[in-house]
């Protein structure tokens, strides 16, 4: 850290400490904080920097394309929703996706938010940029059909309303065309409400006072002109109402000279002009006051704003050595939100599906890593419960956001995960699936003739198995013929021949986890053209994992002990440090992507052979990392050093990070363990 940065950090710490210790009302505190940031943002200290590679390293994201699919991709599919819905999910909606003369003048002809989106570049390993649209494409909101398709998707997946930003600057509106189309076209029937984005537009995209493109001019007269202008929206029957009252939001009430006076003018005007009572809420983007003290009826939680998290930037391996942004853990954002006490005042819960504003701040974005549809689903489900408790008559939950593509807060389909975020929204509105304790055997088959032996072992175990078989396209026909010949009831899933048995298994495990499956036995043939002992290795693992006197007892242990995560064949847990080979860099990369501790102890161990019993929940950090399929190397007979080999080595690390235990099959069953000896199936590399 430079002397200047150190001095800046010290000064800021002193000022912040004094500010926090000074007694003052919450609204006053928010107003002073905003004023300070507007005028003295340069005093904010820089966070920790990421790591620049001293020597060239393998890049884990191929440069062939930016729109490749990842583990967890979900196609559009039909589904059911409860009736009535447990809450109304209201998604913030950005109307920035069409050109306007002002943006042409400020940013260049034809500018829309898509220009920001497509210019983004990854700044560190695992940074998913650019994030590109899926089914809806690079749409233009001047076309009414675009909004129609958005609304159809929203309804299909349980989003009950949009909250559109409204841009009013002392009588001038910007980006109002999509809203005018909604008003004029009754077939655009999804409810909608407005959020006045009452901050300045600046070249920094943050509403602060420097380099203003168009500014606000708040005044009593402007208050009345604003409410008169939007009255036509408030009067529309499709407009979102709370207890029969049109809902109007303000993004930053702290910027109003006297918010209580403003809200009083609005209410009086609406009563006098046929609108009636209105329901006013403010967004906790910068303010945190009790809404009733400033003339509002409720607040709206708006993560990630108004949160303070420790950065994890220092752990990231930089692709851009000049990256000056900050990286945070999105999972901690969700945990903090769910753990916080409910305020004494009315506040609608809000959730966030991710955040990364790198497209707007090239080389300096604020990134929340480790966001996942599954984590968002859990957070939204929690928020729905909170809304039902606090607002039982009409529970509302806000999502930031539907289509903030340049800030990485998006529910719309994208090229990498498809409809996963929408699918997670639909899942959150339903009860969690019941646990499925029937053991599932997942078998990867490259040599169809080995199915005879594997199926015989499964049948001899005495367990009623659910069986899933994975194979490659070039072996599908032969596998299906062999399955038919064996009279086997099995699900067959076909994938590209990439990532050996590991990548196909992760695809299947992702689905099984969502289905509530609790117990999986992972098997494959172990036969290979590059080793002579594959048959011996396979038979030893099958004997220790699937012998009739063992299998049912292991399955029972998984049913009875929710902390049991992995069970391995005794003698096949090996010291990670003895078998680093070409895997060290990949393991470090994976643990960073998963957001789990890197192996620091030379006694850390891994399960060799990739045949084991496991609880799919153990894999959640790995599955929620949504590794891209192209990160797994094409099959070329590699002996070591691939991402698949690294995945094998992080399973025990992921289990430990998740609070699960790893058990030796013999010890679990109270049998005599085999004495440790040199491992015969791999050569130590140190």
VOGU-3710 file (C-alpha; in Angstrom, 3 decimals, decimal comma):
1> xxxxxxxxxx> 0,000/0,000/0,000  1,340/3,415/-0,939  1,857/6,120/1,701  -0,936/8,117/0,095  -3,379/5,220/0,250  -2,392/4,529/3,846  -2,978/8,163/4,832  -6,315/8,181/3,041  -7,407/5,003/4,827  -6,415/6,454/8,230
11> xxxxxxxxxx> -8,253/9,725/7,588  -11,366/7,933/6,387  -11,330/5,596/9,412  -11,120/8,541/11,815  -13,936/10,398/10,044  -16,163/7,331/9,863  -15,603/6,471/13,544  -16,467/10,008/14,626  -19,530/10,018/12,396  -20,808/6,731/13,835
21> xxxxxxxxxx> -20,301/7,919/17,422  -22,135/11,195/16,923  -25,789/10,914/18,057  -28,276/12,068/15,431  -31,584/10,936/13,860  -31,334/8,270/11,165  -32,663/10,552/8,430  -30,088/13,208/9,296  -27,322/10,600/9,290  -28,365/9,339/5,854
31> xxxxxxxxxx> -28,516/12,877/4,466  -25,043/13,782/5,754  -23,575/10,542/4,466  -24,972/11,195/0,998  -23,686/14,771/1,007  -20,212/13,609/2,016  -20,079/10,948/-0,700  -21,295/13,420/-3,313  -18,563/15,908/-2,500  -15,675/13,831/-1,187
41> xxxxxxxxxx> -15,869/10,403/-2,832  -12,136/10,690/-3,565  -11,484/10,130/0,166  -12,867/6,583/0,048  -9,893/4,246/0,518  -9,132/1,561/-2,007  -9,814/-2,006/-0,957  -7,310/-4,862/-1,168  -5,952/-5,740/-4,596  -6,116/-9,083/-6,316
51> xxxxxxxxxx> -3,143/-11,297/-7,080  -1,247/-10,920/-10,326  0,477/-14,037/-11,579  4,255/-13,811/-11,390  4,533/-16,570/-13,968  2,122/-17,376/-16,797  -0,716/-19,658/-15,686  -3,292/-21,671/-17,527  -6,367/-19,585/-18,213  -9,445/-21,527/-17,264
61> xxxxxxxxxx> -11,829/-19,690/-19,525  -11,247/-20,451/-23,197  -11,192/-17,405/-25,446  -13,226/-19,021/-28,196  -16,551/-17,487/-27,130  -18,238/-15,684/-24,267  -21,640/-17,352/-24,475  -20,850/-20,955/-23,557  -23,201/-22,914/-21,331  -22,344/-23,837/-17,761
71> xxxxxxxxxx> -23,257/-26,593/-15,331  -26,777/-25,757/-14,164  -28,082/-24,473/-17,515  -31,889/-24,699/-17,515  -33,947/-24,599/-20,727  -37,380/-23,049/-20,792  -39,837/-25,576/-19,468  -43,382/-25,654/-18,237  -44,121/-25,833/-14,550  -46,800/-25,260/-11,975
81> xxxxxxxxxx> -47,335/-22,428/-9,523  -49,463/-22,497/-6,376  -52,822/-20,743/-6,460  -52,922/-18,242/-4,966  -49,260/-17,318/-4,944  -47,816/-17,001/-1,419  -46,582/-13,480/-2,217  -46,374/-11,019/-5,075  -42,844/-10,935/-6,421  -42,120/-7,438/-7,749
91> xxxxxxxxxx> -39,016/-7,153/-9,929  -37,306/-3,812/-10,519  -37,362/-3,085/-14,247  -34,905/-0,964/-16,253  -36,301/0,754/-19,399  -32,828/1,730/-20,685  -32,817/-0,679/-23,641  -33,735/1,640/-26,464  -32,001/4,697/-27,946  -33,007/8,235/-27,042
101> xxxxxxxxxx> -31,610/11,572/-28,323  -30,075/12,439/-24,954  -28,062/9,226/-24,761  -27,025/9,711/-28,381  -25,585/13,090/-27,392  -23,941/11,905/-24,168  -22,591/8,509/-25,229  -22,761/8,268/-29,004  -25,442/7,592/-31,577  -27,554/4,507/-30,950
111> xxxxxxxxxx> -26,374/4,047/-27,375  -28,384/1,699/-25,132  -27,498/-0,316/-22,067  -26,416/-3,137/-24,392  -23,342/-1,091/-25,341  -22,155/-1,302/-21,746  -23,012/-4,993/-21,478  -21,073/-6,099/-24,532  -17,897/-4,145/-23,796  -17,267/-5,852/-20,425
121> xxxxxxxxxx> -14,237/-8,111/-20,021  -13,326/-10,592/-17,279  -10,998/-8,977/-14,750  -9,981/-12,083/-12,787  -10,158/-15,863/-13,109  -13,772/-17,008/-12,867  -15,175/-13,531/-13,535  -18,186/-14,142/-15,760  -18,042/-11,271/-18,230  -19,510/-10,409/-20,589
131> xxxxxxxxxx> -22,868/-11,765/-19,463  -24,995/-12,066/-22,564  -28,754/-12,451/-23,068  -30,410/-15,726/-23,979  -33,927/-16,240/-25,285  -34,924/-12,571/-25,479  -31,749/-11,500/-27,261  -30,501/-7,904/-27,487  -34,010/-6,522/-27,401  -35,332/-3,049/-28,182
141> xxxxxxxxxx> -37,984/-1,753/-25,806  -39,476/0,449/-28,513  -41,106/-2,784/-29,709  -44,200/-3,559/-27,663  -43,717/-7,256/-28,382  -40,507/-7,196/-26,346  -42,369/-6,171/-23,206  -45,086/-8,681/-24,042  -42,544/-11,515/-24,108  -40,985/-10,286/-20,869
151> xxxxxxxxxx> -44,360/-10,219/-19,167  -45,234/-13,664/-20,450  -42,012/-15,044/-18,974  -42,611/-13,211/-15,723  -46,098/-14,652/-15,282  -44,969/-18,128/-16,275  -42,311/-18,205/-13,557  -44,155/-16,410/-10,764  -43,063/-12,767/-11,046  -46,252/-10,849/-10,271
161> xxxxxxxxxx> -45,318/-7,278/-11,216  -42,601/-4,993/-12,538  -41,453/-1,889/-10,708  -40,171/0,334/-13,497  -37,726/3,135/-12,897  -39,191/6,469/-13,914  -36,893/9,298/-14,989  -38,244/12,775/-14,306  -36,029/15,873/-14,294  -38,005/19,048/-13,527
171> xxxxxxxxxx> -40,620/18,409/-16,202  -38,447/16,434/-18,614  -38,815/12,662/-18,794  -36,372/10,180/-20,269  -36,896/6,576/-21,383  -40,672/6,795/-20,965  -41,563/5,095/-24,267  -41,928/1,535/-22,844  -44,204/2,820/-20,088  -46,306/4,765/-22,544
181> xxxxxxxxxx> -46,705/1,593/-24,592  -47,812/-0,319/-21,499  -50,345/2,390/-20,728  -51,729/2,344/-24,281  -51,867/-1,444/-24,755  -54,241/-3,379/-22,424  -52,775/-6,683/-23,641  -49,575/-5,835/-21,744  -51,374/-7,056/-18,673  -48,679/-7,612/-16,037
191> xxxxxxxxxx> -49,198/-5,158/-13,149  -46,646/-2,390/-12,963  -45,679/0,351/-10,517  -43,255/3,267/-10,765  -40,087/4,066/-8,867  -38,977/7,657/-9,333  -35,209/7,518/-9,824  -34,859/10,996/-8,360  -31,082/11,316/-8,492  -28,867/13,144/-10,948
201> xxxxxxxxxx> -27,669/11,351/-14,037  -23,881/11,455/-13,974  -21,221/10,087/-16,254  -20,176/7,743/-13,413  -23,597/5,994/-13,370  -23,880/6,448/-9,603  -26,023/9,557/-9,212  -23,290/11,518/-7,443  -22,692/15,195/-7,931  -19,664/15,107/-10,230
211> xxxxxxxxxx> -19,918/15,286/-14,026  -23,702/15,627/-14,133  -25,421/14,947/-17,447  -28,879/16,004/-16,316  -29,763/17,048/-12,795  -32,758/17,240/-10,500  -34,376/20,513/-9,481  -36,488/19,596/-6,494  -39,071/22,184/-5,434  -42,721/22,341/-4,277
221> xxxxxxxxxx> -43,771/23,169/-7,824  -41,788/20,220/-9,177  -43,448/17,913/-6,639  -46,882/18,852/-7,988  -45,810/18,692/-11,633  -44,393/15,214/-11,078  -47,490/13,748/-9,423  -49,735/15,316/-12,055  -47,640/13,772/-14,831  -47,746/10,243/-13,444
231> xxxxxxxxxx> -51,421/10,404/-12,396  -52,441/8,669/-15,619  -50,357/5,668/-14,582  -51,692/5,671/-11,021  -55,282/5,686/-12,352  -54,720/2,716/-14,683  -56,567/-0,428/-13,436  -53,494/-2,592/-14,209  -51,292/-0,479/-11,948  -50,029/-2,338/-8,851
241> xxxxxxxxxx> -51,999/-1,482/-5,733  -51,600/-2,156/-2,016  -54,909/-2,354/-0,184  -56,479/-0,721/-3,230  -53,988/2,187/-3,248  -51,568/2,789/-6,148  -48,005/2,004/-5,028  -45,401/4,685/-5,760  -41,721/4,322/-4,850  -38,969/6,921/-4,498
251> xxxxxxxxxx> -35,392/5,774/-5,010  -33,577/8,335/-2,823  -35,873/10,320/-0,485  -32,782/11,770/1,184  -32,257/13,935/-1,901  -35,619/15,637/-1,460  -35,280/18,977/0,407  -38,185/18,021/2,698  -39,507/14,522/1,938  -42,394/14,824/4,421
261> xxxxxxxxxx> -43,619/17,985/2,722  -43,289/16,326/-0,691  -45,342/13,283/0,308  -47,985/15,531/1,863  -48,333/17,459/-1,417  -48,641/14,215/-3,370  -51,303/12,773/-1,092  -53,355/15,974/-1,106  -53,130/16,307/-4,883  -54,213/12,669/-5,409
271> xxxxxxxxxx> -57,187/13,060/-3,066  -58,255/16,218/-4,836  -57,846/14,851/-8,354  -59,630/11,518/-8,329  -56,730/9,191/-7,580  -57,621/8,794/-3,920  -55,207/7,471/-1,316  -51,775/6,322/-2,461  -49,280/3,937/-0,873  -45,804/5,443/-0,719
281> xxxxxxxxxx> -42,625/3,442/-0,217  -38,998/4,418/-0,438  -36,101/2,256/-1,615  -33,339/1,623/0,906  -30,676/2,309/-1,649  -28,945/4,972/0,443  -31,481/5,807/3,185  -32,461/3,712/6,213  -34,873/5,948/8,136  -38,188/4,814/9,567
291> xxxxxxxxxx> -40,420/5,587/6,555  -43,160/7,017/8,763  -40,864/9,775/9,994  -40,359/11,112/6,462  -43,937/10,774/5,209  -43,810/7,301/3,641  -45,858/4,212/4,446  -43,096/1,619/4,033  -39,516/1,014/3,013  -38,220/-1,518/0,478
301> xxxxxxxxxx> -35,085/-3,530/1,163  -32,683/-3,129/-1,763  -29,598/-5,363/-1,606  -26,710/-5,024/-2,213  -27,068/-1,317/-1,327  -26,682/-0,330/2,302  -24,563/-3,389/3,101  -20,975/-3,586/4,287  -19,072/-6,784/3,522  -15,422/-7,684/3,858
311> xxxxxxxxxx> -13,882/-7,816/0,359  -12,426/-11,054/-0,964  -10,514/-9,265/-3,726  -7,116/-10,317/-2,402  -7,818/-13,972/-3,176  -8,624/-13,419/-6,849  -6,093/-14,173/-9,590  -6,188/-11,119/-11,808  -6,413/-11,281/-15,578  -6,209/-7,502/-15,654
321> xxxxxxxxxx> -3,298/-6,500/-13,386  -4,715/-2,960/-13,270  -8,126/-4,024/-11,961  -9,128/-1,488/-9,311  -12,546/-2,809/-8,332  -13,713/-4,822/-5,342  -14,939/-8,399/-5,055  -17,348/-9,519/-2,327  -19,037/-12,807/-1,435  -22,679/-12,745/-2,535
331> xxxxxxxxxx> -23,453/-15,648/-0,207  -22,537/-13,450/2,751  -24,895/-10,780/1,410  -27,740/-13,316/1,434  -26,757/-14,654/4,863  -26,682/-11,170/6,386  -30,078/-10,322/4,928  -31,694/-13,499/6,227  -30,078/-13,195/9,666  -30,871/-9,524/10,329
341> xxxxxxxxxx> -33,631/-8,677/12,796  -36,830/-7,385/11,280  -37,117/-3,592/11,718  -39,708/-1,972/13,942  -41,138/-0,110/10,957  -42,890/-1,464/7,823  -40,342/-2,721/5,299  -40,939/-5,022/2,366  -38,220/-7,655/2,063  -35,952/-7,530/-0,954
351> xxxxxxxxxx> -33,585/-10,036/-2,528  -30,916/-9,895/-5,195  -29,896/-12,528/-7,788  -26,368/-11,164/-8,224  -24,384/-7,995/-8,743  -21,511/-7,047/-11,046  -21,373/-3,515/-12,437  -18,129/-4,065/-14,362  -19,946/-3,215/-17,643  -20,519/0,318/-16,347
361> xxxxxxxxxx> -17,107/0,713/-14,700  -14,511/-0,860/-16,955  -11,687/-2,253/-14,873  -13,226/-1,030/-11,631  -16,488/-2,863/-11,095  -17,972/-3,957/-7,800  -18,454/-7,708/-8,112  -20,366/-10,108/-5,874  -18,890/-13,533/-6,572  -20,548/-16,885/-5,766
371> xxxxxxxxxx> -24,102/-15,829/-6,629  -26,203/-18,810/-7,691  -29,822/-19,507/-8,647  -30,010/-22,075/-5,848  -28,830/-19,537/-3,274  -31,214/-16,923/-4,663  -34,051/-19,465/-4,438  -33,362/-20,029/-0,740  -33,134/-16,288/-0,054  -36,367/-15,571/-1,942
381> xxxxxxxxxx> -38,161/-18,386/-0,105  -37,038/-16,843/3,191  -38,194/-13,390/2,062  -41,615/-14,750/1,089  -41,996/-16,115/4,605  -40,991/-12,756/6,086  -43,482/-10,898/3,875  -46,274/-13,266/4,894  -45,546/-12,640/8,576  -45,257/-8,865/8,308
391> xxxxxxxxxx> -47,845/-8,118/5,614  -50,319/-11,027/5,763  -53,062/-9,175/3,864  -50,859/-8,516/0,823  -47,271/-9,807/1,060  -44,857/-8,202/-1,393  -41,244/-9,193/-2,062  -38,998/-7,059/-4,271  -36,232/-8,442/-6,482  -33,303/-6,282/-7,599
401> xxxxxxxxxx> -33,704/-6,798/-10,538  -35,433/-8,170/-13,647  -33,047/-6,787/-16,269  -30,155/-4,779/-14,823  -27,784/-6,352/-17,333  -24,998/-3,802/-16,841  -25,105/-4,358/-13,080  -25,314/-8,149/-13,158  -28,722/-8,259/-11,434  -30,833/-10,214/-13,904
411> xxxxxxxxxx> -33,680/-12,734/-13,857  -34,082/-12,845/-17,630  -32,621/-15,853/-19,484  -28,910/-15,596/-20,247  -26,673/-17,589/-22,547  -24,773/-19,296/-19,729  -27,509/-20,548/-17,376  -30,594/-20,185/-19,526  -33,773/-19,902/-17,462  -32,111/-20,960/-14,196
421> xxxxxxxxxx> -32,881/-17,729/-12,335  -36,523/-17,815/-13,392  -36,750/-21,498/-12,519  -35,356/-20,642/-9,079  -38,037/-17,957/-8,697  -40,767/-20,470/-9,448  -39,227/-23,011/-7,054  -39,074/-20,439/-4,230  -42,833/-19,911/-4,441  -43,448/-23,589/-3,731
431> xxxxxxxxxx> -42,657/-25,741/-0,689  -39,212/-27,329/-0,714  -39,351/-30,886/-2,144  -39,479/-33,734/0,331  -36,254/-35,679/0,790  -35,924/-38,654/-1,552  -34,052/-41,303/0,421  -34,079/-43,952/-2,301  -30,415/-44,550/-3,211  -29,461/-43,485/-6,718
441> xxxxxxxxxx> -26,617/-45,098/-8,636  -25,034/-42,850/-11,264  -22,941/-44,861/-13,709  -20,749/-43,362/-16,407  -20,344/-45,770/-19,306  -17,756/-45,559/-22,047  -17,368/-49,320/-22,496  -20,929/-50,691/-22,735  -19,801/-54,278/-22,080  -18,847/-53,328/-18,512
451> xxxxxxxxxx> -22,491/-52,647/-17,707  -23,032/-56,375/-17,129  -20,623/-56,405/-14,184  -21,783/-53,093/-12,711  -25,475/-53,960/-12,952  -24,871/-57,412/-11,472  -23,193/-55,784/-8,459  -26,090/-53,363/-8,025  -28,648/-56,152/-8,197  -26,708/-58,321/-5,758
461> xxxxxxxxxx> -26,709/-55,511/-3,175  -30,383/-56,040/-2,394  -31,153/-52,318/-2,740  -34,019/-50,918/-4,810  -31,887/-48,563/-6,878  -32,787/-45,625/-8,989  -30,262/-45,862/-11,828  -28,960/-43,022/-13,995  -26,508/-43,822/-16,790  -24,366/-41,178/-18,463
471> xxxxxxxxxx> -22,518/-41,727/-21,716  -21,163/-39,915/-24,760  -22,980/-39,399/-28,036  -20,745/-41,815/-29,868  -21,595/-44,615/-27,404  -25,304/-43,891/-26,931  -26,633/-46,500/-29,333  -24,527/-49,312/-27,904  -25,385/-48,324/-24,330  -29,107/-48,279/-25,039
481> xxxxxxxxxx> -28,872/-51,709/-26,648  -26,996/-53,082/-23,639  -29,504/-51,572/-21,206  -32,375/-53,173/-23,146  -30,584/-56,522/-23,209  -30,159/-56,392/-19,429  -33,812/-55,463/-18,926  -32,665/-52,495/-16,884  -34,955/-49,646/-15,846  -32,555/-46,734/-16,135
491> xxxxxxxxxx> -32,499/-43,055/-17,069  -29,931/-42,422/-19,799  -28,346/-39,007/-20,246  -26,010/-38,257/-23,139  -23,234/-35,660/-23,138  -20,230/-34,551/-25,118  -17,135/-36,673/-24,452  -15,556/-34,078/-22,192  -14,529/-34,125/-18,553  -14,317/-37,949/-18,350
501> xxxxxxxxxx> -16,879/-39,287/-15,851  -16,739/-36,099/-13,756  -18,493/-33,494/-15,908  -21,449/-35,776/-16,815  -21,796/-36,653/-13,140  -21,924/-32,986/-12,130  -24,723/-32,363/-14,633  -26,729/-35,223/-13,142  -25,900/-34,343/-9,532  -27,168/-30,802/-10,112
511> xxxxxxxxxx> -30,570/-32,212/-11,020  -30,613/-34,788/-8,226  -29,838/-32,122/-5,635  -32,870/-30,096/-6,727  -35,009/-33,223/-6,654  -34,168/-33,819/-2,991  -32,105/-36,978/-3,501  -30,049/-37,696/-0,375  -27,895/-40,703/-1,318  -25,855/-41,345/-4,454
521> xxxxxxxxxx> -23,379/-44,040/-5,401  -21,062/-42,850/-8,160  -19,657/-45,612/-10,382  -17,763/-45,885/-13,634  -15,783/-48,504/-15,513  -12,194/-47,485/-14,578  -11,056/-49,141/-17,804  -8,630/-47,027/-19,796  -6,261/-47,364/-22,716  -3,536/-45,620/-20,710
531> xxxxxxxxxx> -3,378/-47,982/-17,725  -3,253/-51,740/-17,213  -4,751/-52,021/-13,717  -8,144/-50,471/-14,339  -9,967/-53,780/-14,008  -8,346/-54,548/-10,651  -9,020/-51,033/-9,398  -12,701/-51,212/-10,396  -13,292/-54,581/-8,771  -11,633/-53,551/-5,523
541> xxxxxxxxxx> -13,756/-50,404/-5,330  -16,944/-52,275/-6,172  -16,208/-54,866/-3,497  -15,623/-52,257/-0,797  -18,489/-49,973/-1,774  -21,175/-52,310/-3,072  -20,728/-55,753/-1,502  -24,117/-57,112/-0,296  -23,001/-57,063/3,340  -22,029/-53,377/3,027
551> xxxxxxxxxx> -24,276/-51,502/0,599  -27,564/-51,509/2,520  -25,822/-50,543/5,763  -24,075/-47,603/4,078  -27,385/-46,454/2,601  -28,972/-46,657/6,054  -26,139/-44,563/7,508  -26,867/-41,804/4,989  -30,539/-41,918/5,888  -29,900/-41,748/9,632
561> xxxxxxxxxx> -27,007/-39,250/9,767  -27,573/-35,931/7,991  -23,925/-34,938/8,588  -22,564/-37,903/6,632  -21,330/-36,464/3,350  -18,875/-38,835/1,683  -18,090/-42,533/2,127  -15,005/-43,959/0,431  -13,515/-47,403/0,024  -10,966/-47,943/2,761
571> xxxxxxxxxx> -7,412/-47,597/1,515  -8,399/-45,078/-1,166  -8,135/-41,831/0,822  -4,794/-40,346/-0,113  -2,663/-37,400/0,925  -3,285/-34,506/-1,431  0,323/-33,394/-1,201  1,562/-36,769/-2,447  -0,413/-36,531/-5,675  -0,281/-32,873/-6,672
581> xxxxxxxxxx> 1,215/-33,668/-10,043  -0,037/-31,041/-12,446  -3,116/-30,384/-10,295  -2,009/-27,771/-7,767  -2,919/-24,721/-9,844  -6,268/-26,239/-10,832  -7,132/-27,061/-7,228  -6,265/-23,519/-6,144  -8,418/-22,177/-8,978  -11,326/-24,421/-8,034
591> xxxxxxxxxx> -11,291/-23,609/-4,336  -11,319/-19,911/-5,203  -14,221/-20,420/-7,623  -16,097/-22,437/-5,007  -15,398/-19,906/-2,291  -13,956/-22,510/0,088  -10,585/-22,508/1,860  -7,595/-23,653/-0,167  -5,718/-26,676/1,189  -3,081/-25,341/3,567
601> xxxxxxxxxx> -2,225/-28,492/5,483  -0,057/-31,206/3,987  -2,372/-33,708/5,730  -5,377/-32,765/3,574  -6,649/-35,855/1,763  -8,730/-36,731/-1,275  -10,660/-39,793/-2,435  -8,830/-41,501/-5,278  -10,628/-43,352/-8,047  -13,774/-41,145/-8,225
611> xxxxxxxxxx> -16,049/-44,011/-7,128  -17,787/-43,302/-3,815  -21,008/-42,776/-1,911  -22,060/-39,171/-1,395  -24,814/-36,832/-0,361  -25,541/-34,417/-3,267  -25,686/-31,493/-0,819  -21,922/-31,947/-0,370  -21,505/-30,861/-3,988  -23,443/-27,647/-3,617
621> xxxxxxxxxx> -20,370/-25,332/-3,566  -19,117/-27,082/-6,690  -22,475/-27,042/-8,460  -23,252/-23,456/-7,480  -19,938/-22,338/-8,990  -21,505/-23,118/-12,401  -18,287/-24,079/-14,092  -18,420/-23,614/-17,842  -18,475/-26,766/-19,902  -15,600/-25,478/-22,006
631> xxxxxxxxxx> -13,448/-25,199/-18,897  -13,200/-28,986/-19,012  -10,593/-30,049/-21,537  -11,595/-32,122/-24,586  -10,711/-35,791/-24,203  -7,144/-36,450/-25,320  -6,068/-39,338/-23,116  -4,673/-37,031/-20,405  -3,098/-38,867/-17,467  -3,325/-35,958/-15,031
641> xxxxxxxxxx> -3,688/-32,216/-14,661  -7,181/-31,695/-16,079  -10,009/-29,857/-14,374  -11,734/-33,215/-13,875  -8,725/-34,416/-11,860  -8,935/-31,236/-9,779  -12,655/-31,761/-9,096  -11,813/-35,202/-7,730  -9,375/-33,540/-5,333  -11,729/-30,890/-3,962
651> xxxxxxxxxx> -14,654/-33,121/-2,967  -13,407/-33,660/0,590  -12,580/-29,947/0,862  -16,107/-29,023/-0,217  -17,572/-31,519/2,251  -15,576/-30,062/5,131  -16,489/-26,490/4,177  -20,164/-27,469/4,202  -20,011/-29,111/7,617  -20,221/-32,672/6,305
661> xxxxxxxxxx> -17,982/-35,513/7,391  -16,076/-37,986/5,249  -16,096/-41,612/6,388  -14,127/-44,775/5,657  -16,550/-47,542/4,587  -14,957/-50,164/6,824  -14,820/-47,877/9,856  -18,413/-46,746/9,268  -19,538/-50,364/9,422  -17,326/-51,337/12,340
671> xxxxxxxxxx> -15,114/-53,581/10,246  -11,369/-54,090/10,475  -9,610/-51,489/8,338  -6,863/-52,310/5,881  -3,479/-51,075/7,092  -2,095/-48,122/5,149  0,373/-49,086/2,461  1,825/-47,550/-0,671  -1,101/-46,818/-2,946  -0,855/-49,196/-5,932
681> xxxxxx> -2,958/-47,204/-8,394  -1,028/-43,929/-8,566  2,549/-42,770/-8,394  3,447/-40,118/-5,853  4,535/-36,811/-7,284  5,205/-34,855/-4,072
//
